[in-house]
Amino acid sequence: MLYVALAVIPGLFLLIFIYTRDQLHPEPKRQIIRLFLLGAAIVFPAGLIERMTMDSPGFQQGGLEGRIITAFFIAGMIEEFLKASIFDRTVLHSSLIQGRVDCIVYAAAIGLGFATVENILYVTSSGFLTAIVRSVTAVPAHFMFAIIMGYRFAKTKFDGKNKAFAYLLPALAHGTYDTFALASTLWADIILAVLLLVLAEISAKILRNVGATRRRTVHLRNS
C-alpha cells in the first residue's frame, strides 16, 4: 500500500495544481474524475497494442533505430493518440469547454489518469527508488504532454486550427522524451533533464498565455 500511495501522490498533486488554475469558473469535479478514470483505463489497451506491435514480425528491437521506433511510433504515438482521442470524442465538441484553460485542465485529467496507473505498475514492481525518480520525470512529463495537447485543442476550438497538431505535438514530445529515457546512459540522462526543463518552460508559457487571454476576455466583458 505504501508503494501504491507513493505512485498515486504525484499525479494527484499535479491534478490539484492544474485544477486550481481556473479559479473563475472551476470545472465540475465529477467531469474531472470521469476523465481521470478514462485516462487511467486506456493504460491497459495501450500496453496491449504496444506489446502486439513489438512482437510483430519484422519489428526492429535494440540499437538506436529500435529505440527511436519504440519511443516515437509505439509509446509516443499510441499513448498520446489514445489520450487525444478521449478528449476529441468526449470534450472537444461538448458544452464543458467555456474557455481555453478548460481544455488544458481536462487534457491534464486524462493524461494524469494514464500517468498514475502507469506509475502504480512501475513502482509496485520496482520499488521506492523508482517512485522517487518517476515522480520528477515520467509523471510530470505526461502532465506537460497533456498541457501541450490541451492548448492545441483550445486552438482548434477557439481559433479554428487543425486538431491534428493536438495529436502530433504531444506524440512528438513523448517520443523525444522516451528516446533518451530508454537509452540509460549518463549523457542521455543529462539531455533528458534538459528536455524536462524545456518542457516545463513551454508549459509555463502556455499557462501564462492562457491566463492572460482569460484576463483580457474578462476585462472586455466587464468594460
Residue pairs with C-beta under 8 A, 6 or more apart in sequence:
3 123
3 124
3 127
3 128
3 131
4 120
4 123
4 124
6 123
6 128
6 131
6 135
7 116
7 119
7 120
7 122
7 123
7 124
7 131
7 134
8 116
8 119
8 120
9 135
10 115
10 116
10 119
10 134
10 135
10 139
10 140
11 112
11 113
11 115
11 116
11 119
11 139
11 143
12 112
12 116
14 108
14 112
14 139
14 140
14 143
15 32
15 36
15 108
15 109
15 112
18 104
18 105
18 108
18 143
18 147
19 26
19 27
19 32
19 105
20 26
21 101
21 104
21 105
21 207
21 211
22 99
22 101
22 102
22 105
24 214
24 218
25 98
25 99
25 102
27 96
27 102
27 105
27 106
28 96
31 96
31 106
32 105
32 106
32 109
33 109
35 86
35 90
35 91
35 106
35 109
35 110
35 113
36 109
36 110
36 112
36 113
36 116
37 113
38 86
38 90
38 110
38 113
39 83
39 86
39 109
39 110
39 111
39 112
39 113
39 114
39 115
40 113
40 114
40 116
40 117
41 113
42 79
42 82
42 83
42 86
42 114
43 114
43 117
43 118
43 121
45 82
46 78
46 79
46 82
46 114
49 78
50 74
50 75
50 78
53 59
53 74
53 78
54 61
54 70
54 74
59 66
59 69
60 66
60 69
61 70
67 179
67 182
67 183
68 175
68 179
70 178
70 182
71 174
71 175
71 176
71 177
71 178
71 179
71 181
71 182
72 171
72 172
72 175
72 176
72 178
72 179
73 175
75 174
75 175
75 178
76 171
76 172
76 173
76 174
76 175
76 177
76 178
77 171
77 175
79 114
79 174
80 145
80 149
80 167
80 170
80 171
80 174
81 167
81 171
83 107
83 110
83 111
83 114
83 145
83 146
83 149
83 170
84 149
84 153
84 166
84 167
84 170
86 110
87 103
87 106
87 107
87 110
87 149
87 150
87 153
87 166
88 153
88 163
88 166
91 97
91 103
91 106
91 107
91 153
92 153
92 156
92 157
92 163
96 102
96 106
97 103
97 106
97 154
97 157
99 214
99 217
100 151
100 154
100 157
100 158
100 210
100 213
100 214
101 154
101 210
101 211
101 214
102 154
103 150
103 151
103 153
103 154
103 157
104 146
104 147
104 150
104 151
104 154
104 206
104 207
104 210
105 150
106 150
107 146
107 147
107 149
107 150
107 153
108 143
108 146
108 147
108 150
110 146
111 142
111 143
111 145
111 146
111 149
112 139
112 142
112 143
112 146
114 142
115 138
115 139
115 142
115 143
116 139
118 138
118 142
119 131
119 134
119 138
119 139
122 130
122 134
122 138
123 130
123 131
123 134
137 181
137 192
137 196
138 181
140 196
140 200
141 174
141 177
141 196
141 199
143 203
144 173
144 196
144 199
144 200
144 202
144 203
145 170
145 173
145 174
145 199
146 170
147 203
147 206
147 207
148 169
148 170
148 173
148 202
148 203
148 206
149 166
149 169
149 170
151 206
151 210
152 161
152 163
152 165
152 166
152 169
152 170
153 163
153 166
154 210
155 161
155 165
155 166
156 162
156 163
156 165
156 166
173 199
176 195
177 192
177 195
177 196
177 199
180 188
180 189
180 191
180 192
180 195
181 188
181 192
